């Protein structure tokens, strides 16, 4: 049974934690519910933190030379107050692995927040990031950051959780394990990283080899941005096919011709979106157990985060683990 670190995640307080939405509501969220036993959440509501009440008048982002955050009903401009809170909160934030934010919020929304023409004109003229989210993306863009609405998509949720638990593991390595710990971290993540980007994996491997005999802290300075770059986007299905073929290659002498042909057929079905990747991994896992490959048993690729976080409906996704 794999040991998982406990990721630390800043979460919008309105998601499951408190009735702090502008209308006094709390939002039930299945992803947060599932994650709670495995994650240390740090709830925050930027709007409440700057003194706005619950319930409260709507706030909006309006267009201009610089976007402004205003409350049209009261005429209050909250731009500087929110910027100061965001900077202060993040200045005091230590050891965090990710953020789970409320979508479309003028403070927490990451991508799809409405920008209005002016304080008195409700015409939508564009989309932007919320003020709090914008500062997060600026400072911590390499961490696991996602909006709650997007986690309904399996591929995005799988990527978020994979990145979150990988970064939590890496945080522990940075804290106490030294070069040997970093080498072990890199080794057990080899096939997971290969699925994301083989080229970046190679650069990371060269960094871990440390031919220049740098100090551990210097190696981390090079390795960490590469890790963030590697996991910036979900892995592609074609990369998963390549990784599974590599893993199957460990057993080429032990498998019968029929078993090899059956596995290739299963890979083709995955390519054609007829079966999920979990079906392919199930076969590989059986071979790992059958032939007692200790190296492959340690690979995080087979279980990048706790199985309790996999929803039963995910097994039917054509692009599961993609």
C-alpha positions in Angstrom: 0.0 0.0 0.0 1.5 3.3 -1.1 2.1 6.0 1.5 0.7 9.4 0.4 1.8 12.7 1.9 -0.9 15.1 3.0 -1.2 18.0 0.4 -1.9 21.5 1.7 -4.6 23.3 -0.4 -5.9 26.8 -0.1 -9.7 26.5 -0.9 -12.4 29.0 -1.4 -14.3 29.0 1.9 -17.7 29.0 0.2 -17.0 25.4 -1.1 -18.3 23.2 1.7 -16.8 25.2 4.6 -19.0 28.2 5.4 -22.0 30.3 4.3 -20.0 33.1 2.9 -21.2 33.6 -0.7 -22.6 37.0 -1.5 -26.1 35.6 -1.1 -25.3 33.9 2.2 -25.0 30.4 0.7 -22.5 27.5 1.0 -21.8 25.5 -2.1 -21.9 21.6 -1.7 -18.9 20.2 -3.6 -18.3 16.5 -4.2 -14.6 16.9 -5.0 -14.0 18.8 -1.7 -16.0 16.1 0.2 -13.9 13.3 -1.3 -10.6 15.1 -0.7 -11.2 16.1 2.9 -9.9 12.9 4.5 -6.7 13.1 2.4 -5.9 16.8 2.2 -5.2 19.7 4.7 -7.5 22.5 3.5 -6.8 26.2 4.2 -10.2 27.9 3.7 -10.3 31.6 2.8 -12.9 34.0 1.5 -11.1 37.2 0.2 -14.4 39.2 0.2 -15.2 38.5 3.8 -11.5 39.0 4.8 -11.6 42.6 3.5 -14.7 43.3 5.6 -17.6 42.7 3.2 -20.6 41.3 5.0 -22.7 38.2 4.4 -24.9 38.5 2.5 -23.5 41.4 0.6 -24.0 43.5 -2.5 -22.5 42.1 -5.7 -19.0 43.2 -6.6 -17.7 43.4 -10.2 -14.6 43.9 -12.3 -14.9 46.8 -14.6 -12.9 47.8 -17.6 -10.4 50.6 -17.8 -6.7 51.3 -18.2 -6.4 49.0 -15.2 -9.2 46.7 -14.2 -11.0 47.9 -11.1 -13.0 45.9 -8.5 -16.1 47.8 -7.5 -19.4 47.4 -5.7 -21.9 49.2 -8.0 -24.7 49.5 -5.4 -22.5 51.3 -2.9 -20.0 52.9 -5.3 -17.1 51.5 -3.3 -13.8 50.8 -5.1 -12.2 47.8 -3.5 -9.3 47.4 -5.9 -6.5 48.4 -3.6 -8.0 46.8 -0.5 -8.2 43.4 -2.4 -4.7 43.8 -3.8 -3.3 44.4 -0.3 -5.2 41.5 1.2 -4.1 39.1 -1.6 -0.4 40.1 -1.3 -0.5 39.9 2.5 -2.2 36.5 2.6 0.2 35.0 0.1 3.2 36.6 1.8 2.4 34.7 4.9 1.5 31.5 3.2 4.1 28.7 3.6 4.2 25.1 2.5 1.2 25.0 0.1 0.9 22.5 -2.8 -2.2 23.8 -4.5 -5.3 26.0 -4.7 -9.0 25.0 -5.4 -11.0 28.2 -6.2 -14.6 29.2 -6.9 -15.1 29.7 -10.6 -16.4 32.9 -12.1 -15.8 34.8 -8.9 -14.5 38.3 -9.3 -11.9 37.5 -6.6 -11.3 33.7 -7.0 -12.2 32.9 -10.6 -9.2 31.8 -12.7 -10.3 32.1 -16.3 -13.8 33.1 -17.0 -14.6 36.1 -14.9 -16.8 38.7 -16.5 -15.4 42.2 -17.1 -18.1 44.9 -17.3 -18.0 48.1 -19.4 -18.2 50.4 -16.4 -19.7 50.9 -12.9 -23.0 52.0 -14.3 -23.0 49.9 -17.5 -23.6 46.1 -17.1 -22.5 45.3 -20.7 -19.9 42.5 -20.6 -16.8 43.4 -22.6 -14.4 40.6 -21.8 -13.2 37.9 -19.5 -10.3 37.9 -17.0 -9.0 36.3 -13.7 -10.3 37.4 -10.3 -8.1 39.7 -8.3 -7.1 37.0 -5.7 -6.6 34.4 -8.3 -4.5 36.7 -10.5 -2.0 37.1 -7.6 -2.0 33.4 -7.0 -1.2 32.6 -10.7 1.5 35.3 -10.7 3.3 33.9 -7.6 2.4 30.2 -7.6 1.6 29.4 -11.2 3.6 26.1 -11.0 1.5 24.6 -8.3 -1.7 22.6 -8.6 -4.4 25.3 -9.3 -7.9 24.6 -10.4 -11.5 25.9 -10.2 -14.2 23.7 -8.6 -16.4 23.7 -11.7 -13.7 22.3 -13.9 -13.1 19.3 -11.6 -16.3 17.8 -12.9 -14.2 16.9 -16.0 -12.3 13.6 -15.3 -9.2 14.5 -17.3 -8.8 17.9 -15.5 -9.5 16.3 -12.1 -7.1 13.5 -12.6 -4.4 15.9 -13.6 -5.1 18.2 -10.7 -4.9 15.4 -8.1 -1.9 13.8 -9.8 0.0 17.1 -9.7 -1.2 17.9 -6.2 0.0 14.7 -4.6 3.2 14.7 -6.6 4.1 18.2 -5.4 3.2 17.3 -1.8 5.6 14.4 -2.1 8.3 16.7 -3.6 7.8 19.2 -0.7 8.6 16.5 1.8 11.7 15.5 -0.3 12.9 19.1 -0.3 12.4 19.4 3.4 14.4 16.5 4.7 15.6 13.9 2.3 18.7 15.3 0.5 20.1 14.1 -2.8 19.4 10.4 -2.2 15.7 11.2 -1.5 15.5 13.3 -4.6 17.0 10.5 -6.7 14.4 8.1 -5.2 11.6 10.5 -5.9 12.7 10.9 -9.5 13.0 7.1 -9.9 9.6 6.2 -8.6 8.0 8.9 -10.8 9.9 7.9 -13.9 6.9 6.5 -15.9 4.5 9.2 -14.6 6.9 11.9 -15.7 7.4 10.1 -19.1 3.6 10.3 -19.7 3.8 14.1 -19.2 6.8 14.9 -21.3 9.8 12.6 -22.1 12.0 15.6 -23.1 11.6 17.4 -19.8 12.0 14.0 -18.0 15.4 13.7 -19.6 16.5 17.2 -18.4 15.3 16.3 -14.9 17.3 13.1 -15.0 20.4 15.0 -16.0 19.8 17.4 -13.1 19.4 14.6 -10.6 22.6 12.9 -11.9 24.4 16.0 -10.7 27.6 15.6 -12.7 28.7 19.1 -11.6 28.5 18.1 -7.9 26.2 20.9 -6.9 24.8 21.3 -3.4 21.3 19.8 -2.8 19.8 23.3 -2.6 21.3 24.2 -5.9 20.0 21.1 -7.6 16.5 21.8 -6.3 16.6 25.3 -7.8 17.1 23.7 -11.2 14.9 20.7 -10.7 11.7 22.3 -9.3 11.0 24.6 -12.3 11.4 21.6 -14.6 8.9 19.7 -12.5 6.4 22.5 -12.7 7.0 22.8 -16.5 6.5 19.1 -16.9 3.2 19.0 -15.1 1.8 22.3 -16.5 -0.7 20.4 -18.8 -2.5 17.1 -18.6 -0.6 14.1 -20.2 -1.7 13.2 -23.7 -3.3 9.8 -24.6 -0.5 9.1 -27.1 2.1 9.5 -24.3 0.2 7.0 -22.2 0.3 4.5 -25.0 4.1 5.0 -25.2 4.5 4.5 -21.4 2.4 1.4 -21.4 4.4 -0.1 -24.2 7.6 0.6 -22.2 6.2 -1.0 -19.1 4.9 -4.1 -21.1 8.5 -4.4 -22.5 9.6 -5.6 -19.0 7.7 -8.8 -19.6 8.4 -9.5 -23.2 10.3 -12.7 -22.4 7.7 -14.0 -19.9 4.5 -13.4 -21.9 3.0 -15.7 -24.6 2.5 -14.5 -28.1 -1.3 -14.5 -27.5 -0.9 -12.3 -24.4 1.2 -9.8 -26.3 -1.3 -9.7 -29.1 -4.2 -9.3 -26.7 -2.4 -6.4 -25.0 -1.7 -4.6 -28.3 -5.4 -5.0 -29.2 -6.3 -3.4 -25.8 -4.0 -0.5 -26.5 -5.6 0.0 -29.9 -9.0 0.1 -28.2 -7.7 2.8 -25.8 -6.4 4.8 -28.8 -9.9 4.6 -30.3 -11.5 5.6 -27.0 -13.4 2.3 -26.7 -11.9 1.5 -23.3 -10.4 3.7 -20.5 -6.7 3.6 -19.7 -7.6 2.0 -16.3 -8.4 -1.2 -18.3 -4.8 -1.1 -19.8 -3.3 -0.4 -16.4 -5.2 -3.2 -14.8 -3.5 -5.7 -17.1 -0.1 -4.2 -16.5 -0.7 -4.3 -12.7 -1.6 -8.0 -13.0 1.7 -8.7 -14.8 3.7 -6.6 -12.2 2.2 -8.8 -9.4 2.6 -12.0 -11.4 6.2 -11.5 -12.2 7.1 -9.7 -9.0 8.8 -6.6 -10.5 9.9 -4.7 -7.4 10.9 -1.6 -9.5 7.5 -1.4 -11.2 5.7 -1.9 -7.9 7.1 1.4 -6.8 6.1 3.4 -9.8 3.6 6.1 -9.0 2.2 5.9 -12.5 -0.1 3.1 -11.4 -1.5 5.1 -8.4 -0.6 8.8 -8.5 -3.1 9.6 -5.7 -5.3 7.6 -3.2 -7.8 5.3 -4.9 -10.5 6.6 -2.7 -10.4 9.8 -4.8 -11.3 7.9 -8.0 -15.1 8.1 -8.6 -16.9 5.0 -9.8 -18.1 6.8 -12.9 -14.5 7.5 -13.9 -14.0 3.9 -15.0 -16.2 4.4 -18.0 -14.4 7.5 -19.3 -12.9 6.9 -22.7 -10.0 9.1 -21.8 -9.5 8.0 -18.2 -6.0 8.8 -16.9 -5.4 10.9 -20.0 
